[in-house]
Amino acid sequence: MNDAPPPIRVLVCDDQALVRTGYVTIFSAQPDMEVVGEAENGHEAIRAARRLRPDVVVMDIRMPLLDGIEATRQLAGPGTEAAPKVLVVTTFNVDAHVYDALRAGASGFLLKDAHPAELVNGIRTVARGEALLAPAVTRHLIGHFARHLRPAGTSRPAGQDVVRALTPRELEVLRLIAEGLSNAEIAAAMFIAPETVKTYVSRILAKLALRDRVQAVVLAYRAGLVPGTP
């Protein structure tokens, strides 16, 4: 009797055939993954995702006809039902819209120069329902676009009223999440067990009605919890 869970169904979306082929080769070699389709633009990505019902969509941002941001919004944005997890894979120095992709509903992002093992692990991470935010990328990229996270002309950070529902300890965990720390790093910084951090994270998401860690990072910046946020 085989009790192994079903493979993670992956849809690969990128306008470059060579990149798609590379992804398909890497993912197909994993015993717990199945590539169910490919798409070379946003329109194809949406149609394929709705037809094939993948667990994870690996999404490029810059694609013809319809970009990955809008495709992500239509697949996993607010109000969507049975949404797949979207993992954005982007070129850091080119794409200035990664924050928009996260706001559109992506569960995380990686850089295109990531090691294949990181990409494979990223798919497994978002498939489990966890958000993927590589700490170094989070600190640099989200911080770089932090000026977009607060509406201009407001003296009070957006989201500040929302986070009042959190306890001081939960606020501290949220701040550390937004700074790009992993659960293990948060546990070390706060001198608590990793399991306790996991409980705090779950409570934060539930209290603030957030889907995942990505949304928590965005809200933390909007609320002005991160030092240096303009």
N, C-alpha and C positions, 0 to 999 in steps of 0.2 A: 504494500500500500504506500503510495507516494503522498506525503504530507507537505511537500514543498509548496510555497505560495505561488500563485500564477506569476509569470514574468511581467515586468514593468513594460507597458506598451508605450513606445516612444515615437513621436512624429518629429521629423527633422525639417526645419524651415530655414533655408538660406538661398540667396540668389546665385551663389557660385557653386557650380556642379562639382568642382574639385573638393570644396569644403564639405558639401553634403556627402560625397563618397567617403571622405575620411571619417566623418561622424558615423555613417552607417557601418563602416568596417569596424570601428572601435566598439560601437554599441552591440553589434551583432555577435561579437566575440564574447560578450558577457553572458554567463549562464542564466542570469536573472533578468535579462532584457530582451525585448523583441521590437525591432523597428517595423512599425506598421505602415509607414508611408513617408513621402517626401513632398516638399512644396518649395517653389522658387519665388513666390511673392505672397503678399499678405492675403490676397483674395483666395489663392489656392490653399493657404494655411487654414483659413476659416472653414472653407468647404471641406477640406480633408479632416479637420478636427471634428467637425459635426458629424461626418460620415463614419469615421473610424473610431471615435471615442477613445483617444489615447489617454494614458495616465499623465504623461508629461509631454509638453511641447517645447522643443529646443528652438528658440526664436532669435533670428538675427534682427537687428533694428533697421538697417538700411536695405530695403528691398524695393523693387519697382512696383508700380501700380498702387500698392497699398503698403505702407511701412509696417514694421513690427510693432510699433507702439499702438497704432490704431487696431491692428489685428489682435493684439493682446487685450485691449480694452473691450473689443467685441466678444472675445472668447472668455475672459476672466474678470471683466470689470464689474462694478456695482450692479446688482440685480440679475446677473447671469446665473443660470441654473446648471447644475452638474458640470461646473467649469473644470477644465483640466488644469494642472499645475503648469505654469509657464516659466521656463528658465531662459533668461535672456543671456546670450553670449555676444559680447560686443568688443570693439576695438576702443580702448580707453582714450587714446589721444585723438580719436576722430569723433566719436559719438558724444555729443553734449546733451543728449536727451535720455540718459539712463534713468534719471529721477522720474521723468515723465512715464517711462515704462513701468517703474515700480508703482507709481500712483495709478497707472492704468490697470494694475492687477497682477503683475508679475510676482512670482514667489521668490525670486532672487536673480542674481546675475553673476557671471564669470567673465573674465577677459579671454579673448581669442587665443592669447599666447599661453593659456593655462595648460599644464601638463595633462595628457589624456586621463591619467588616474584621477585628477581633480575634477575633470568633467564628468567622468563616470560616477564619482562619489557625489557630485552635485545633483545628478539625476536621482540617485537613491535618496538623497536628503530631502528634496522637494516632494518626491513620491511618498515619503513617510508623513508628509503634512508639515514638515519643518521648513522654515525659510532659510535660504542660503545667502549669507552675507559674509564674504571673505573679509576678515578684520582689516587688513591693509587697504583693501578697496573701499570698504565702508568709510574708514577714517579720511581717506583722500577724496574720494568721489563725492560722497554725500556732503562732506564738509565743503568741498569746492562749490557745490550748488546750493549751499545752505541759504544764500541770499534769496533764492526763489521760494523758500519754504515759509516765509512770513510775508503777508501782504504788505505792500508799500504803504507808508503813511499811517501805520497803526503803531501806537505806543505800547500796546499790550499784545504779547505774542498770541497768535492763533493757537487754539488747543489748550491754553492755560486753564480755562474753566473745566475742561474735560478731565485733566489729570488730577484735579482736586479730589477725585474719588479714590485716589491711591493713598496708602499709608506712606510715611516717610521712608520706610524700608523698601517698599515697592517702587517709590520714586527713584531711589538710589539704584535699584536694579535696572530700571528703565533707562536711566542716564548712562549706565555702563554698557547696556545693550547698544545704545546709540553711538557710543564711542568705539564700537566694533569688537568688544570683548566677547569671547565665547563663554559658555556656561562655566567651564572649568576655571577660566581666568576671573570671572566674576566671583566664583566661590573663593578663590585665593585672595582676591582683593577685599572681600567682606568677611573673611574668616568663617565661612559657613560651608556646609556640605553641598556638592553639586546637585544632589537630589532636592535640597532645599531651594536652590536657585531655580530648578526646573518647576517646582511648585509655585514660586513667585512669578515666574514667566507666565504660567498658565493662568494665574489669578489676574495678572495685568491684562492679558489678552481678553479674558472674560469680562472684567470690569469695564474696559474701554471699548468693548465690542469690536475688537480688531481680529482680522483673520489670521495674521501671522507676524513674525518678527520684523519683516520688512515694514509693514504698516506701523509697527511700534517705533521703529527708527524715525520714520517720517514724522509721526506725531511728536516725538521727543524734540526734534528740531523745531517744529512749528510752535511748540510750547516754550522754547527757549531754555530747555534743560541742559543743553550742551554748551560748555564754555567756548566762547569765541563765535557763537552764532550771532550774526548781525541783527 
